[in-house]
Amino acid sequence: MISSIIFVAVLIAGGYIFAKKASFIRRNILLGREEDRSDRKTERWLTMAKVAMGQSKMNARPVAGLLHLFVYVGFVIINIEVLEIILDGIFGTHRMFHSLFGNFYFMVINFFEVLALMVIVGVSVFWIRRMIIRIPRFWSKEMKGWPKNDALFILYIEFILMSALLIMNAADQVLMAQSPEILEAAGLSKYALNLDGHFAISQFLVGLMPQDLNMLHYIERGAWWFHIVGILAFLNYLPYSKHFHIIMAFPNTFFSKLTPKTELDNLEAVTKEVEMMFDPSIDPYAAPPEGAEEVVPSRFGAKDVKDLSWKQLMDSYTCTECGRCTSVCPASLTGKALSPRKIMMDTRDRLEEVGRGIDAHGPEYEDGISLLNDYIKPEEIWACTTCNACTEACPILIDPASIIVDLRRYLVMEESQGPAELNAVYTNIENNGAPWQFAQADRLNWKDE
């Protein structure tokens, strides 16, 4: 009874802490401006199934894709067993589902054990790739300190959790192989299940187990508690980690951009101004039609995170920091300051800072800091060629280019700060109606040459 009470308390505490942080992140995302992503729902569901569940974009790099599939499928499916662990913890039972499924239950556990081994192999190879082979994209300038340690912590956590599962099953296997009379005499009658054969992987750990039944019980219970508390701790670690994409990948791919990646969105207020320039019949001072809202943007482009859309902010929380975007970025490859991965990391870090400020000082609080200049420098965003290689490479359909474009818009339209080459083009368009430095009347002179 005491064990069950402690377990329920731990379960409630873990769920509450996660829900509180998840609410904080949701609030932060909704600080962004509105954007309609509710169209083409069938296509969105199919995209989520293909990309988030089917891991389709991971196949661009087959080795990493296969290893990621091992870890993803293994970790997700194995955690189905968490349901049984939770029920056992609440009711004080042992392998509750065995009474429902009989020997088929052990076949399922064997499958879980094979998956656990696949996870261990996957994270081990990932560690070797990161720490021994030292693949360059894992060692970029933005991957120092916490980002580097975070990537390693998650590998260690998954390795330990899967090992605890196998150790628990190994000790349990020895106990369940004892006769009911021996278990009854030792006060361990709940282990008296009909074990048909051996567990697929943990059987190789049986030789390491002690023979004392009470010691086996402590090992099994210790590994059981470690596994479930570790999973709850892992759940609450996710929102602070790049591995929050385990959850965020699903809504992010559902709300992803369905139009061509190179298609830029127009600013509605600017579009109306251009329409009025080309159509003299439009009265610029006329009131908007009844029921329509007048489009008066508080700012052209984006200076800070609140100027970005909620989807762009969701992108920042979904970023896996895998570096595939930066590894294909032509600006980054030629030594420019730009790293699309850093753009997403900086956006997330600034959004977290804004959220903490709101919690501490209220929704109107301004700290005098902005995403542009304080986190992301103009030289970074002007290095972008808007080729969208980063967006194409992202395995979960994040769009760093859209953030870069909005930051540029602010610099040009609000601050009149652009590269000299672009300023010359803008001046020519304004004066000559074309990017070239000659009058419209001379535009066709080439045909007379």
VOPAGU-2260 file (C-alpha; in pm, 1 decimal, decimal comma):
REM VOPAGU-2260
SITE   aa  ch    i         X         Y         Z
SITE  MET   A    0       0,0       0,0       0,0
SITE  ILE   A    1     279,8     242,7      91,0
SITE  SER   A    2     456,4     164,0    -235,3
SITE  SER   A    3     139,3     233,6    -432,6
SITE  ILE   A    4      82,9     566,3    -253,6
SITE  ILE   A    5     440,2     675,3    -323,4
SITE  PHE   A    6     407,3     570,5    -686,5
SITE  VAL   A    7      81,3     763,8    -736,6
SITE  ALA   A    8     238,2    1071,9    -575,4
SITE  VAL   A    9     541,0    1050,6    -805,2
SITE  LEU   A   10     315,8     997,9   -1108,3
SITE  ILE   A   11      96,7    1300,0   -1024,4
SITE  ALA   A   12     397,6    1520,4    -952,4
SITE  GLY   A   13     564,5    1422,3   -1280,9
SITE  GLY   A   14     246,3    1485,0   -1479,4
SITE  TYR   A   15     184,6    1822,1   -1311,3
SITE  ILE   A   16     537,1    1951,3   -1372,2
SITE  PHE   A   17     522,6    1849,3   -1739,0
SITE  ALA   A   18     178,4    2005,4   -1787,3
SITE  LYS   A   19     297,2    2332,7   -1633,8
SITE  LYS   A   20     598,5    2357,7   -1865,2
SITE  ALA   A   21     389,8    2252,3   -2166,7
SITE  SER   A   22     142,8    2531,1   -2082,8
SITE  PHE   A   23     432,7    2779,0   -2069,1
SITE  ILE   A   24     551,0    2671,6   -2414,1
SITE  ARG   A   25     199,6    2685,2   -2559,2
SITE  ARG   A   26     153,8    3037,9   -2424,3
SITE  ASN   A   27     488,8    3140,9   -2573,8
SITE  ILE   A   28     397,7    3004,4   -2917,6
SITE  LEU   A   29      67,3    3192,5   -2910,6
SITE  LEU   A   30     254,8    3518,3   -2853,0
SITE  GLY   A   31     318,4    3513,6   -3228,2
SITE  ARG   A   32      92,9    3686,7   -3476,1
SITE  GLU   A   33    -198,7    3499,5   -3625,9
SITE  GLU   A   34    -153,9    3284,5   -3934,0
SITE  ASP   A   35    -414,1    3061,2   -4094,3
SITE  ARG   A   36    -292,3    2702,9   -4137,9
SITE  SER   A   37    -633,9    2534,9   -4129,1
SITE  ASP   A   38    -671,8    2460,2   -4501,0
SITE  ARG   A   39    -631,0    2126,6   -4685,2
SITE  LYS   A   40    -672,4    1915,9   -4373,4
SITE  THR   A   41    -652,9    1580,7   -4552,7
SITE  GLU   A   42    -320,1    1674,4   -4706,5
SITE  ARG   A   43    -197,1    1792,7   -4367,4
SITE  TRP   A   44    -286,7    1462,6   -4199,1
SITE  LEU   A   45    -109,6    1272,2   -4475,7
SITE  THR   A   46     197,6    1494,8   -4442,5
SITE  MET   A   47     212,7    1434,0   -4068,1
SITE  ALA   A   48     175,3    1058,0   -4116,6
SITE  LYS   A   49     445,2    1048,9   -4381,8
SITE  VAL   A   50     702,1    1283,2   -4228,8
SITE  ALA   A   51     651,3    1265,8   -3850,2
SITE  MET   A   52     540,8     904,0   -3815,7
SITE  GLY   A   53     695,0     756,7   -4129,1
SITE  GLN   A   54    1030,9     936,4   -4093,6
SITE  SER   A   55    1031,7     982,7   -4471,0
SITE  LYS   A   56    1277,9    1272,0   -4482,7
SITE  MET   A   57    1533,1    1090,5   -4265,4
SITE  ASN   A   58    1608,2     859,6   -4558,0
SITE  ALA   A   59    1810,8    1130,4   -4730,7
SITE  ARG   A   60    2098,8    1008,4   -4512,3
SITE  PRO   A   61    2040,2     630,8   -4495,1
SITE  VAL   A   62    2275,2     537,8   -4208,8
SITE  ALA   A   63    2150,2     808,8   -3974,7
SITE  GLY   A   64    1795,2     745,1   -4094,2
SITE  LEU   A   65    1809,0     373,4   -4010,2
SITE  LEU   A   66    1964,3     434,4   -3668,0
SITE  HIS   A   67    1708,6     703,4   -3592,3
SITE  LEU   A   68    1433,8     460,9   -3690,6
SITE  PHE   A   69    1575,5     206,9   -3443,0
SITE  VAL   A   70    1571,2     461,9   -3161,5
SITE  TYR   A   71    1238,4     619,1   -3256,1
SITE  VAL   A   72    1038,6     301,2   -3309,2
SITE  GLY   A   73    1205,3     120,8   -3020,5
SITE  PHE   A   74    1158,9     395,4   -2766,2
SITE  VAL   A   75     799,1     473,3   -2866,6
SITE  ILE   A   76     677,5     112,2   -2880,4
SITE  ILE   A   77     861,5       3,2   -2567,7
SITE  ASN   A   78     686,5     277,5   -2376,0
SITE  ILE   A   79     358,8      97,4   -2439,3
SITE  GLU   A   80     484,8    -119,0   -2154,2
SITE  VAL   A   81     473,5     191,9   -1936,2
SITE  LEU   A   82      95,3     151,1   -1925,0
SITE  GLU   A   83     138,9    -184,8   -1754,1
SITE  ILE   A   84     403,9     -43,9   -1520,9
SITE  ILE   A   85     169,7     239,7   -1421,1
SITE  LEU   A   86    -116,9       0,5   -1351,3
SITE  ASP   A   87     112,6    -232,2   -1156,3
SITE  GLY   A   88     237,9      64,7    -956,2
SITE  ILE   A   89    -110,7     187,6    -871,3
SITE  PHE   A   90    -262,8    -149,2    -780,1
SITE  GLY   A   91      48,3    -320,4    -640,9
SITE  THR   A   92      32,0    -604,9    -895,1
SITE  HIS   A   93     307,4    -773,5   -1094,9
SITE  ARG   A   94     284,2    -793,5   -1475,1
SITE  MET   A   95     -89,8    -736,4   -1477,9
SITE  PHE   A   96    -125,5    -796,1   -1851,6
SITE  HIS   A   97       6,3   -1151,5   -1819,1
SITE  SER   A   98    -327,9   -1264,0   -1678,9
SITE  LEU   A   99    -499,9   -1123,1   -1990,3
SITE  PHE   A  100    -267,9   -1254,7   -2261,0
SITE  GLY   A  101     -97,1   -1560,3   -2108,6
SITE  ASN   A  102     211,8   -1682,5   -2292,8
SITE  PHE   A  103     145,0   -1440,0   -2579,4
SITE  TYR   A  104     238,9   -1173,0   -2326,0
SITE  PHE   A  105     596,4   -1305,0   -2314,2
SITE  MET   A  106     616,4   -1296,3   -2693,0
SITE  VAL   A  107     530,9    -926,7   -2677,0
SITE  ILE   A  108     794,7    -869,0   -2407,5
SITE  ASN   A  109    1050,0   -1047,9   -2625,3
SITE  PHE   A  110     964,7    -809,4   -2907,6
SITE  PHE   A  111    1012,6    -516,3   -2670,1
SITE  GLU   A  112    1349,8    -653,3   -2566,9
SITE  VAL   A  113    1467,0    -672,2   -2927,8
SITE  LEU   A  114    1358,2    -310,9   -2970,4
SITE  ALA   A  115    1543,8    -216,7   -2650,5
SITE  LEU   A  116    1860,3    -368,7   -2795,1
SITE  MET   A  117    1804,9    -173,0   -3117,2
SITE  VAL   A  118    1779,4     148,5   -2913,2
SITE  ILE   A  119    2101,3      67,8   -2728,4
SITE  VAL   A  120    2280,7      -2,2   -3056,8
SITE  GLY   A  121    2137,6     312,7   -3214,8
SITE  VAL   A  122    2237,2     553,1   -2936,6
SITE  SER   A  123    2581,0     388,4   -2911,0
SITE  VAL   A  124    2649,5     448,5   -3279,1
SITE  PHE   A  125    2515,1     804,2   -3249,4
SITE  TRP   A  126    2761,3     862,8   -2963,0
SITE  ILE   A  127    3048,2     725,7   -3173,3
SITE  ARG   A  128    2949,3     948,2   -3467,9
SITE  ARG   A  129    2935,7    1251,7   -3241,6
SITE  MET   A  130    3233,9    1197,2   -3011,5
SITE  ILE   A  131    3481,3     976,0   -3200,9
SITE  ILE   A  132    3415,4    1033,2   -3571,1
SITE  ARG   A  133    3322,2    1393,4   -3481,2
SITE  ILE   A  134    3096,8    1468,8   -3777,6
SITE  PRO   A  135    3150,2    1841,6   -3848,4
SITE  ARG   A  136    2786,2    1953,6   -3826,6
SITE  PHE   A  137    2779,2    1843,0   -3462,1
SITE  TRP   A  138    3072,9    2071,7   -3378,7
SITE  SER   A  139    2967,9    2405,5   -3527,5
SITE  LYS   A  140    3011,0    2725,4   -3327,2
SITE  GLU   A  141    2652,8    2721,5   -3198,4
SITE  MET   A  142    2691,8    2364,4   -3067,8
SITE  LYS   A  143    2906,3    2451,9   -2767,9
SITE  GLY   A  144    2807,9    2423,2   -2403,1
SITE  TRP   A  145    2446,5    2323,9   -2337,5
SITE  PRO   A  146    2352,6    2223,5   -2696,0
SITE  LYS   A  147    2644,5    1977,5   -2710,1
SITE  ASN   A  148    2579,7    1842,9   -2359,6
SITE  ASP   A  149    2206,0    1814,5   -2422,5
SITE  ALA   A  150    2267,2    1589,7   -2722,7
SITE  LEU   A  151    2491,5    1365,7   -2511,9
SITE  PHE   A  152    2261,2    1359,6   -2208,7
SITE  ILE   A  153    1976,6    1220,6   -2413,7
SITE  LEU   A  154    2196,2     940,6   -2549,7
SITE  TYR   A  155    2305,4     846,2   -2199,0
SITE  ILE   A  156    1946,6     861,1   -2067,7
SITE  GLU   A  157    1810,1     633,4   -2339,5
SITE  PHE   A  158    2098,0     388,3   -2295,5
SITE  ILE   A  159    2042,5     370,0   -1919,2
SITE  LEU   A  160    1663,8     340,5   -1941,9
SITE  MET   A  161    1682,0      53,2   -2189,1
SITE  SER   A  162    1951,1    -117,1   -1979,6
SITE  ALA   A  163    1731,9     -87,6   -1669,7
SITE  LEU   A  164    1447,7    -254,3   -1859,1
SITE  LEU   A  165    1668,4    -550,5   -1953,5
SITE  ILE   A  166    1812,3    -580,9   -1601,2
SITE  MET   A  167    1459,7    -578,7   -1457,0
SITE  ASN   A  168    1353,7    -855,5   -1694,8
SITE  ALA   A  169    1667,1   -1060,6   -1623,2
SITE  ALA   A  170    1607,1   -1055,7   -1245,7
SITE  ASP   A  171    1237,9   -1120,7   -1301,2
SITE  GLN   A  172    1319,2   -1412,5   -1527,3
SITE  VAL   A  173    1520,8   -1585,7   -1255,7
SITE  LEU   A  174    1247,7   -1525,5    -997,6
SITE  MET   A  175     966,4   -1646,4   -1221,9
SITE  ALA   A  176    1161,8   -1967,8   -1295,0
SITE  GLN   A  177    1140,8   -2066,7    -926,0
SITE  SER   A  178     870,6   -2302,5    -804,3
SITE  PRO   A  179     564,1   -2142,5    -642,6
SITE  GLU   A  180     652,7   -2314,1    -313,6
SITE  ILE   A  181     999,9   -2156,8    -301,0
SITE  LEU   A  182     859,1   -1813,8    -383,9
SITE  GLU   A  183     585,0   -1852,9    -122,2
SITE  ALA   A  184     840,4   -1941,5     144,1
SITE  ALA   A  185    1044,5   -1632,1      54,0
SITE  GLY   A  186     736,8   -1407,9      60,4
SITE  LEU   A  187     765,8   -1343,4    -314,4
SITE  SER   A  188     459,3   -1529,9    -437,5
SITE  LYS   A  189     361,5   -1253,1    -680,7
SITE  TYR   A  190     649,4   -1364,8    -907,9
SITE  ALA   A  191     489,7   -1709,2    -955,4
SITE  LEU   A  192     398,8   -1672,4   -1324,2
SITE  ASN   A  193     411,5   -1940,0   -1590,7
SITE  LEU   A  194     732,4   -1856,3   -1777,1
SITE  ASP   A  195     745,2   -2041,6   -2108,6
SITE  GLY   A  196    1107,0   -2028,0   -2223,6
SITE  HIS   A  197    1339,7   -1729,9   -2189,7
SITE  PHE   A  198    1331,4   -1361,5   -2266,4
SITE  ALA   A  199    1501,3   -1287,4   -2598,1
SITE  ILE   A  200    1777,6   -1050,3   -2480,6
SITE  SER   A  201    1777,1   -1037,9   -2100,4
SITE  GLN   A  202    1839,8   -1414,9   -2084,5
SITE  PHE   A  203    2203,7   -1331,4   -2156,3
SITE  LEU   A  204    2215,6   -1126,1   -1834,3
SITE  VAL   A  205    2074,5   -1405,7   -1617,6
SITE  GLY   A  206    2424,2   -1540,2   -1542,1
SITE  LEU   A  207    2511,1   -1204,8   -1382,6
SITE  MET   A  208    2220,8   -1222,8   -1138,7
SITE  PRO   A  209    2275,0   -1335,1    -775,2
SITE  GLN   A  210    2110,6   -1653,6    -648,4
SITE  ASP   A  211    1962,9   -1500,8    -334,2
SITE  LEU   A  212    1590,0   -1449,6    -395,4
SITE  ASN   A  213    1560,2   -1140,5    -178,8
SITE  MET   A  214    1854,6    -979,8    -355,6
SITE  LEU   A  215    1693,6   -1061,9    -690,1
SITE  HIS   A  216    1373,7    -900,8    -565,3
SITE  TYR   A  217    1560,6    -581,9    -472,3
SITE  ILE   A  218    1733,4    -573,2    -810,5
SITE  GLU   A  219    1403,6    -624,5    -996,0
SITE  ARG   A  220    1221,7    -361,4    -788,0
SITE  GLY   A  221    1514,6    -120,0    -809,1
SITE  ALA   A  222    1529,2    -148,8   -1188,5
SITE  TRP   A  223    1146,7    -119,8   -1205,7
SITE  TRP   A  224    1146,0     203,5   -1004,6
SITE  PHE   A  225    1445,9     338,2   -1192,0
SITE  HIS   A  226    1278,9     271,3   -1526,5
SITE  ILE   A  227     946,3     437,8   -1448,5
SITE  VAL   A  228    1090,9     732,2   -1253,2
SITE  GLY   A  229    1350,4     771,3   -1528,2
SITE  ILE   A  230    1075,9     790,9   -1790,8
SITE  LEU   A  231     890,4    1056,0   -1588,3
SITE  ALA   A  232    1215,0    1249,7   -1546,2
SITE  PHE   A  233    1283,5    1212,9   -1918,7
SITE  LEU   A  234     934,0    1343,9   -1993,8
SITE  ASN   A  235    1002,4    1656,0   -1787,9
SITE  TYR   A  236    1347,7    1696,0   -1938,6
SITE  LEU   A  237    1207,0    1707,3   -2293,5
SITE  PRO   A  238    1067,6    2064,8   -2281,9
SITE  TYR   A  239    1414,2    2193,3   -2187,8
SITE  SER   A  240    1582,9    1990,9   -2459,2
SITE  LYS   A  241    1606,4    1979,9   -2835,4
SITE  HIS   A  242    1441,2    1639,7   -2802,0
SITE  PHE   A  243    1108,1    1809,4   -2744,5
SITE  HIS   A  244    1072,1    1740,2   -3117,5
SITE  ILE   A  245     959,5    1390,5   -3015,0
SITE  ILE   A  246     628,8    1558,2   -2931,3
SITE  MET   A  247     638,4    1875,6   -3141,3
SITE  ALA   A  248     717,2    1703,6   -3471,9
SITE  PHE   A  249     355,1    1592,7   -3505,0
SITE  PRO   A  250     179,2    1931,3   -3484,4
SITE  ASN   A  251     467,0    2100,5   -3666,6
SITE  THR   A  252     441,5    1875,7   -3971,4
SITE  PHE   A  253      61,8    1898,5   -3964,7
SITE  PHE   A  254      76,2    2280,0   -3981,7
SITE  SER   A  255     369,5    2287,7   -4223,9
SITE  LYS   A  256     373,8    2498,4   -4538,6
SITE  LEU   A  257     190,6    2325,8   -4824,2
SITE  THR   A  258     257,3    2590,4   -5088,1
SITE  PRO   A  259     590,7    2582,3   -5279,2
SITE  LYS   A  260     883,2    2642,1   -5045,9
SITE  THR   A  261    1016,5    2927,3   -5258,1
SITE  GLU   A  262     684,3    3112,6   -5250,5
SITE  LEU   A  263     705,8    3413,2   -5020,1
SITE  ASP   A  264     400,3    3546,7   -4842,7
SITE  ASN   A  265     298,9    3902,8   -4920,5
SITE  LEU   A  266     236,1    4165,6   -4656,2
SITE  GLU   A  267    -133,3    4242,1   -4693,1
SITE  ALA   A  268     -97,7    4610,5   -4603,4
SITE  VAL   A  269     174,9    4656,8   -4866,1
SITE  THR   A  270     -27,5    4465,4   -5125,4
SITE  LYS   A  271    -319,6    4704,3   -5075,4
SITE  GLU   A  272     -91,8    5004,3   -5117,9
SITE  VAL   A  273      39,1    4866,9   -5448,1
SITE  GLU   A  274    -312,7    4790,6   -5568,1
SITE  MET   A  275    -414,5    5150,2   -5501,1
SITE  MET   A  276    -111,5    5276,7   -5696,7
SITE  PHE   A  277    -211,5    5073,1   -6001,5
SITE  ASP   A  278    -586,0    5136,0   -5973,6
SITE  PRO   A  279    -674,7    5506,6   -5941,8
SITE  SER   A  280   -1040,2    5416,0   -5887,1
SITE  ILE   A  281    -958,2    5285,6   -5537,6
SITE  ASP   A  282   -1010,0    5554,3   -5275,2
SITE  PRO   A  283    -718,2    5531,3   -5030,6
SITE  TYR   A  284    -925,4    5708,2   -4766,2
SITE  ALA   A  285   -1233,3    5488,3   -4800,8
SITE  ALA   A  286   -1341,5    5292,3   -4494,8
SITE  PRO   A  287   -1307,3    4915,4   -4517,5
SITE  PRO   A  288   -1620,7    4718,7   -4613,6
SITE  GLU   A  289   -1862,8    4642,0   -4335,2
SITE  GLY   A  290   -1745,6    4344,0   -4134,7
SITE  ALA   A  291   -1389,8    4360,8   -4271,7
SITE  GLU   A  292   -1099,8    4451,8   -4048,4
SITE  GLU   A  293    -863,0    4723,5   -4157,8
SITE  VAL   A  294    -510,8    4589,9   -4199,8
SITE  VAL   A  295    -282,8    4815,1   -3998,1
SITE  PRO   A  296      35,3    4628,1   -3910,9
SITE  SER   A  297     212,5    4730,8   -3593,8
SITE  ARG   A  298     540,2    4661,1   -3768,6
SITE  PHE   A  299     658,4    4563,7   -4114,5
SITE  GLY   A  300     862,8    4246,4   -4092,2
SITE  ALA   A  301     995,5    4118,1   -3760,6
SITE  LYS   A  302    1223,6    4275,2   -3505,2
SITE  ASP   A  303    1139,6    4046,1   -3213,4
SITE  VAL   A  304     970,1    3712,4   -3159,2
SITE  LYS   A  305     623,2    3862,9   -3111,7
SITE  ASP   A  306     642,5    3990,7   -3470,1
SITE  LEU   A  307     681,2    3636,7   -3602,5
SITE  SER   A  308     384,3    3408,1   -3660,9
SITE  TRP   A  309     284,3    3138,6   -3413,9
SITE  LYS   A  310     394,7    2877,1   -3669,6
SITE  GLN   A  311     743,7    3026,6   -3691,4
SITE  LEU   A  312     763,0    3015,7   -3311,3
SITE  MET   A  313     643,2    2654,6   -3316,3
SITE  ASP   A  314     925,3    2582,1   -3561,3
SITE  SER   A  315    1177,0    2710,0   -3308,2
SITE  TYR   A  316    1051,0    2474,7   -3036,9
SITE  THR   A  317    1050,9    2183,8   -3282,6
SITE  CYS   A  318    1410,0    2223,0   -3403,8
SITE  THR   A  319    1614,9    1906,4   -3347,1
SITE  GLU   A  320    1948,3    2089,6   -3382,5
SITE  CYS   A  321    2057,3    1810,4   -3616,3
SITE  GLY   A  322    2237,3    2061,4   -3838,9
SITE  ARG   A  323    2116,3    1922,2   -4169,7
SITE  CYS   A  324    1999,7    2272,0   -4265,1
SITE  THR   A  325    2337,1    2430,4   -4193,8
SITE  SER   A  326    2526,7    2147,6   -4363,0
SITE  VAL   A  327    2356,1    2223,9   -4697,0
SITE  CYS   A  328    2343,1    2603,7   -4664,4
SITE  PRO   A  329    2560,7    2756,5   -4942,3
SITE  ALA   A  330    2627,3    3064,9   -4732,0
SITE  SER   A  331    2745,7    2856,9   -4438,2
SITE  LEU   A  332    2953,1    2629,1   -4662,4
SITE  THR   A  333    3139,6    2930,0   -4801,1
SITE  GLY   A  334    3228,9    3063,2   -4457,0
SITE  LYS   A  335    2955,9    3324,0   -4414,6
SITE  ALA   A  336    2817,3    3402,6   -4069,3
SITE  LEU   A  337    2480,4    3241,8   -4142,4
SITE  SER   A  338    2373,8    2913,5   -3983,7
SITE  PRO   A  339    2002,9    2828,8   -4027,1
SITE  ARG   A  340    2024,8    2604,9   -3720,7
SITE  LYS   A  341    2147,3    2900,4   -3513,3
SITE  ILE   A  342    1856,4    3111,6   -3641,3
SITE  MET   A  343    1612,2    2857,3   -3497,6
SITE  MET   A  344    1805,0    2814,7   -3171,7
SITE  ASP   A  345    1828,7    3191,6   -3120,7
SITE  THR   A  346    1456,6    3232,6   -3187,8
SITE  ARG   A  347    1372,4    2967,9   -2929,0
SITE  ASP   A  348    1613,8    3113,0   -2671,4
SITE  ARG   A  349    1475,0    3463,7   -2718,5
SITE  LEU   A  350    1116,8    3334,0   -2693,9
SITE  GLU   A  351    1198,4    3160,2   -2367,0
SITE  GLU   A  352    1349,5    3485,4   -2237,5
SITE  VAL   A  353    1037,7    3681,0   -2334,5
SITE  GLY   A  354     814,7    3420,5   -2168,3
SITE  ARG   A  355    1008,2    3437,7   -1841,3
SITE  GLY   A  356     987,2    3817,3   -1850,2
SITE  ILE   A  357     609,8    3803,4   -1893,4
SITE  ASP   A  358     575,7    3561,0   -1602,7
SITE  ALA   A  359     788,7    3781,6   -1378,5
SITE  HIS   A  360     663,9    4129,5   -1477,3
SITE  GLY   A  361     335,0    4094,8   -1666,6
SITE  PRO   A  362     227,4    4077,0   -2033,1
SITE  GLU   A  363     326,3    4436,2   -2115,6
SITE  TYR   A  364     686,0    4396,5   -1998,9
SITE  GLU   A  365     959,0    4509,4   -2239,1
SITE  ASP   A  366    1319,5    4425,8   -2158,3
SITE  GLY   A  367    1481,3    4644,9   -2423,1
SITE  ILE   A  368    1623,4    4340,0   -2602,6
SITE  SER   A  369    1519,4    4206,1   -2942,6
SITE  LEU   A  370    1576,7    3900,0   -3157,5
SITE  LEU   A  371    1731,6    4112,5   -3430,1
SITE  ASN   A  372    2070,8    4261,0   -3337,6
SITE  ASP   A  373    2085,7    4116,1   -2983,3
SITE  TYR   A  374    2055,9    3752,0   -3092,5
SITE  ILE   A  375    2075,3    3749,2   -3471,5
SITE  LYS   A  376    2308,4    3995,1   -3644,7
SITE  PRO   A  377    2220,3    4163,0   -3976,5
SITE  GLU   A  378    2527,5    4009,9   -4140,9
SITE  GLU   A  379    2378,8    3665,1   -4076,1
SITE  ILE   A  380    2046,2    3727,3   -4245,5
SITE  TRP   A  381    2195,3    3916,4   -4541,7
SITE  ALA   A  382    2419,6    3617,4   -4613,5
SITE  CYS   A  383    2108,4    3410,8   -4695,4
SITE  THR   A  384    2042,3    3345,0   -5065,8
SITE  THR   A  385    1680,6    3233,7   -4994,0
SITE  CYS   A  386    1753,0    2915,5   -5189,1
SITE  ASN   A  387    1547,5    2720,4   -4929,6
SITE  ALA   A  388    1802,3    2439,4   -4913,2
SITE  CYS   A  389    1764,5    2455,0   -4533,3
SITE  THR   A  390    1387,5    2409,4   -4549,7
SITE  GLU   A  391    1421,1    2125,3   -4799,2
SITE  ALA   A  392    1678,1    1947,3   -4581,5
SITE  CYS   A  393    1486,0    1970,0   -4253,4
SITE  PRO   A  394    1348,5    1627,4   -4154,1
SITE  ILE   A  395    1046,0    1783,3   -3980,8
SITE  LEU   A  396     960,8    2063,7   -4226,4
SITE  ILE   A  397    1093,2    2363,0   -4032,2
SITE  ASP   A  398    1122,6    2683,7   -4238,2
SITE  PRO   A  399    1420,4    2897,2   -4122,5
SITE  ALA   A  400    1411,3    3102,2   -4444,2
SITE  SER   A  401    1075,5    3256,5   -4353,3
SITE  ILE   A  402    1220,2    3399,7   -4030,9
SITE  ILE   A  403    1520,6    3536,5   -4217,8
SITE  VAL   A  404    1296,0    3706,1   -4474,9
SITE  ASP   A  405    1082,0    3869,6   -4204,3
SITE  LEU   A  406    1391,3    3999,8   -4024,0
SITE  ARG   A  407    1514,2    4144,1   -4353,9
SITE  ARG   A  408    1178,8    4308,8   -4416,3
SITE  TYR   A  409    1205,4    4491,7   -4087,1
SITE  LEU   A  410    1554,1    4619,0   -4163,6
SITE  VAL   A  411    1453,0    4745,8   -4507,1
SITE  MET   A  412    1100,9    4872,2   -4445,5
SITE  GLU   A  413    1134,8    5004,5   -4091,8
SITE  GLU   A  414    1501,7    5092,6   -4053,8
SITE  SER   A  415    1600,3    5155,6   -4419,2
SITE  GLN   A  416    1903,6    4941,4   -4353,5
SITE  GLY   A  417    2002,7    4720,7   -4642,4
SITE  PRO   A  418    2320,0    4634,8   -4831,3
SITE  ALA   A  419    2437,7    4912,1   -5064,0
SITE  GLU   A  420    2376,9    4691,1   -5367,5
SITE  LEU   A  421    2012,2    4641,6   -5274,4
SITE  ASN   A  422    1960,2    5007,9   -5191,5
SITE  ALA   A  423    2075,4    5094,6   -5543,0
SITE  VAL   A  424    1825,3    4847,7   -5688,1
SITE  TYR   A  425    1543,6    4992,5   -5474,8
SITE  THR   A  426    1631,5    5346,9   -5586,0
SITE  ASN   A  427    1631,5    5244,3   -5951,4
SITE  ILE   A  428    1294,2    5071,8   -5916,0
SITE  GLU   A  429    1150,4    5378,9   -5747,4
SITE  ASN   A  430    1286,2    5624,1   -6005,4
SITE  ASN   A  431    1300,9    5418,0   -6325,7
SITE  GLY   A  432    1044,6    5142,9   -6269,5
SITE  ALA   A  433    1316,5    4881,0   -6318,9
SITE  PRO   A  434    1631,3    4761,0   -6138,1
SITE  TRP   A  435    1859,9    4912,2   -6403,5
SITE  GLN   A  436    2012,6    5257,2   -6388,4
SITE  PHE   A  437    1859,8    5411,6   -6698,4
SITE  ALA   A  438    1532,9    5584,6   -6773,4
SITE  GLN   A  439    1225,2    5397,1   -6891,1
SITE  ALA   A  440    1239,5    5584,7   -7221,1
SITE  ASP   A  441    1579,1    5429,7   -7292,2
SITE  ARG   A  442    1478,8    5076,2   -7201,2
SITE  LEU   A  443    1442,0    4951,2   -7558,7
SITE  ASN   A  444    1750,3    5123,3   -7702,1
SITE  TRP   A  445    1928,1    4788,1   -7719,7
SITE  LYS   A  446    1719,4    4683,8   -8022,2
SITE  ASP   A  447    1858,2    4969,9   -8225,5
SITE  GLU   A  448    2220,6    4875,4   -8164,5
